[in-house]
Amino acid sequence: MSAVAENWSVTIQLYSSTKPAIPHRTWISATSLLLAALILALIMTWQRAGGITAPRFEPDGWAISFQPPSGFRGGQGMLTPVGPAYQFGTLQDDGTAIILTVTRAGLDPTDQPLDICKRVFRTFLASGTWHGDLALTDETKKIGPLRAVELWDPDPSINNIIVRAATLEIDDAYAISLYVQKGEVEPAIYKLFEEACSSVALQTK
């Protein structure tokens, strides 16, 4: 179990002018390992049980609700450098792990959806060397009813990450990201990502 869980670990780095990343690396890495182990345990439980439809999530204080695609398990709340998030995982038939994260991002006054995408993108990288020089963006996408921006990078070393983000007029921002443990975001996997984005609805108060 521990050897498999290590393959799920995602190193999260914080990019902030007031809170440098280095002092937090140990805490973040430990939290990521614990979360990865929890997700893996939930997936194994689901596989033994045969699987059921994933529930719909309606977090308190969030402007959106969402539902992970069938086969994704987890849904434990967590705090990331970008903001509070819910993370889900699934295993492909070949054993490849896929992590889906829905994040409520902290929003600066000047932030645009692409800025949110870049911050989320960096949380999945083991180093801070990515500057988005090769990044491709698509401004025609949506998160539920919200206009969104999608970011991915064709660089073979990091094209297993895709992020889509949207901002609301109430100074709220949300991002959905998908990370493939190994390999690329192939069409079948992208379809799962699209399904997660399409599931988003605005919560009624």
Secondary structure per residue as TSV (DSSP state, phi and psi in degrees):
chain	resnum	aa	ss	phi	psi
A	1	M	-	360.0	-45.5
A	2	S	H	-65.1	-37.4
A	3	A	H	-66.2	-37.9
A	4	V	H	-71.1	-40.6
A	5	A	H	-61.1	-34.6
A	6	E	H	-63.0	-32.7
A	7	N	H	-67.2	-18.3
A	8	W	T	-89.1	-7.6
A	9	S	-	-65.8	139.8
A	10	V	-	-124.9	116.0
A	11	T	-	-77.7	125.1
A	12	I	-	-107.5	130.1
A	13	Q	-	-118.1	142.3
A	14	L	-	-100.2	127.0
A	15	Y	-	-111.8	100.8
A	16	S	-	-150.4	142.3
A	17	S	S	-74.3	-20.4
A	18	T	S	-103.7	-20.5
A	19	K	S	-131.5	88.7
A	20	P	-	-56.6	155.1
A	21	A	S	-73.8	-35.3
A	22	I	G	-57.4	-46.3
A	23	P	G	-63.3	-18.6
A	24	H	G	-101.0	-1.4
A	25	R	H	-62.1	-42.6
A	26	T	H	-63.3	-46.3
A	27	W	H	-63.6	-44.1
A	28	I	H	-65.5	-42.9
A	29	S	H	-63.2	-42.1
A	30	A	H	-64.0	-41.6
A	31	T	H	-64.3	-40.6
A	32	S	H	-64.2	-41.7
A	33	L	H	-64.7	-41.6
A	34	L	H	-63.9	-43.1
A	35	L	H	-65.7	-42.0
A	36	A	H	-61.0	-41.9
A	37	A	H	-63.9	-38.8
A	38	L	H	-65.7	-44.8
A	39	I	H	-62.2	-44.1
A	40	L	H	-61.2	-41.3
A	41	A	H	-63.5	-40.1
A	42	L	H	-66.4	-39.4
A	43	I	H	-63.8	-43.2
A	44	M	H	-65.1	-36.9
A	45	T	H	-63.9	-43.6
A	46	W	H	-62.9	-41.4
A	47	Q	H	-64.0	-37.8
A	48	R	H	-68.8	-33.0
A	49	A	H	-83.5	-11.4
A	50	G	T	95.6	-11.8
A	51	G	-	86.4	142.0
A	52	I	-	-136.9	168.5
A	53	T	-	-64.0	133.4
A	54	A	-	-67.4	143.4
A	55	P	-	-73.9	165.0
A	56	R	-	-90.9	137.5
A	57	F	B	-104.3	132.6
A	58	E	-	-132.2	73.8
A	59	P	-	-62.0	138.4
A	60	D	T	-62.3	135.3
A	61	G	T	85.9	-10.8
A	62	W	-	-88.7	149.0
A	63	A	S	-86.1	-8.0
A	64	I	E	-125.0	157.6
A	65	S	E	-119.7	162.4
A	66	F	B	-159.2	165.9
A	67	Q	-	-141.4	124.6
A	68	P	-	-69.9	155.6
A	69	P	-	-61.7	157.6
A	70	S	T	-56.8	135.6
A	71	G	T	99.7	-15.6
A	72	F	-	-90.4	132.8
A	73	R	E	-128.0	162.8
A	74	G	E	126.7	-120.9
A	75	G	E	87.3	20.8
A	76	Q	E	-79.7	134.5
A	77	G	E	-69.8	145.8
A	78	M	E	-150.4	163.9
A	79	L	E	-113.3	123.0
A	80	T	-	-111.0	167.9
A	81	P	S	-60.1	-22.5
A	82	V	S	-85.3	-29.5
A	83	G	-	153.2	-179.5
A	84	P	E	-64.0	146.4
A	85	A	E	-150.2	161.4
A	86	Y	E	-121.5	133.8
A	87	Q	E	-123.6	140.6
A	88	F	E	-131.2	156.1
A	89	G	E	-142.4	156.6
A	90	T	E	-150.5	161.6
A	91	L	E	-116.5	133.4
A	92	Q	-	-75.0	167.7
A	93	D	T	-59.0	-29.0
A	94	D	T	-87.8	5.6
A	95	G	S	91.4	-1.7
A	96	T	-	-68.8	129.8
A	97	A	E	-89.9	138.8
A	98	I	E	-124.5	129.8
A	99	I	E	-114.5	127.1
A	100	L	E	-113.3	128.7
A	101	T	E	-127.9	132.6
A	102	V	E	-112.8	120.9
A	103	T	E	-122.2	136.4
A	104	R	E	-95.8	109.6
A	105	A	E	-89.0	142.3
A	106	G	-	-67.1	132.7
A	107	L	-	-114.7	120.7
A	108	D	-	-84.7	155.8
A	109	P	T	-55.7	-31.4
A	110	T	T	-95.4	0.8
A	111	D	-	-66.4	139.1
A	112	Q	-	-115.6	164.3
A	113	P	H	-52.1	-36.3
A	114	L	H	-65.1	-35.5
A	115	D	H	-62.7	-40.1
A	116	I	H	-64.1	-44.9
A	117	C	H	-55.4	-46.3
A	118	K	H	-64.5	-39.4
A	119	R	H	-66.0	-41.9
A	120	V	H	-67.1	-41.9
A	121	F	H	-55.1	-43.9
A	122	R	H	-67.3	-24.7
A	123	T	H	-66.7	-17.3
A	124	F	T	-95.1	-2.9
A	125	L	-	-98.4	144.8
A	126	A	S	-79.7	-12.3
A	127	S	S	-139.1	165.8
A	128	G	S	-98.2	26.3
A	129	T	-	-83.3	-13.2
A	130	W	-	-77.9	127.3
A	131	H	-	-119.6	6.0
A	132	G	S	77.7	15.8
A	133	D	T	-62.5	-32.9
A	134	L	T	-103.0	4.8
A	135	A	-	-67.3	141.3
A	136	L	E	-108.0	137.4
A	137	T	E	-122.3	151.1
A	138	D	E	-132.7	114.9
A	139	E	E	-95.2	12.0
A	140	T	E	-100.6	2.3
A	141	K	E	-84.3	171.7
A	142	K	E	-140.2	152.1
A	143	I	E	-114.5	103.0
A	144	G	T	57.3	-125.7
A	145	P	T	-86.2	-0.2
A	146	L	E	-93.9	138.0
A	147	R	E	-68.8	136.2
A	148	A	E	-138.3	166.6
A	149	V	E	-118.4	138.2
A	150	E	E	-115.0	138.8
A	151	L	E	-129.3	133.7
A	152	W	E	-151.7	168.6
A	153	D	-	-130.0	126.7
A	154	P	-	-75.2	-4.8
A	155	D	-	-56.7	123.7
A	156	P	T	-54.5	-25.8
A	157	S	T	-79.7	-16.6
A	158	I	T	-138.6	20.1
A	159	N	T	-87.2	23.4
A	160	N	T	-103.2	16.6
A	161	I	E	-127.7	134.8
A	162	I	E	-140.5	139.1
A	163	V	E	-134.3	141.5
A	164	R	E	-132.2	134.1
A	165	A	E	-137.5	152.6
A	166	A	E	-143.5	147.7
A	167	T	E	-113.5	153.0
A	168	L	E	-111.0	160.8
A	169	E	T	-66.3	-18.8
A	170	I	T	-88.1	25.6
A	171	D	T	59.4	40.9
A	172	D	E	-122.5	147.4
A	173	A	E	-140.9	146.2
A	174	Y	E	-136.0	145.8
A	175	A	E	-135.2	142.8
A	176	I	E	-119.8	127.6
A	177	S	E	-130.4	152.3
A	178	L	E	-133.4	131.4
A	179	Y	E	-124.7	127.7
A	180	V	E	-101.1	128.6
A	181	Q	S	-56.9	-43.2
A	182	K	S	-151.1	150.3
A	183	G	S	92.3	-167.2
A	184	E	-	-111.1	168.6
A	185	V	-	-80.7	85.7
A	186	E	-	-76.2	165.6
A	187	P	H	-51.5	-41.4
A	188	A	H	-65.7	-36.3
A	189	I	H	-74.3	-39.4
A	190	Y	H	-61.3	-32.8
A	191	K	H	-62.0	-37.9
A	192	L	H	-65.7	-40.7
A	193	F	H	-61.5	-45.4
A	194	E	H	-62.6	-38.6
A	195	E	H	-62.1	-41.9
A	196	A	H	-63.9	-43.0
A	197	C	H	-64.1	-40.0
A	198	S	H	-69.8	-22.3
A	199	S	T	-74.9	-13.0
A	200	V	-	-69.3	135.8
A	201	A	E	-136.7	152.2
A	202	L	E	-75.3	134.4
A	203	Q	-	-77.5	139.5
A	204	T	-	-91.9	138.3
A	205	K	-	-100.6	360.0
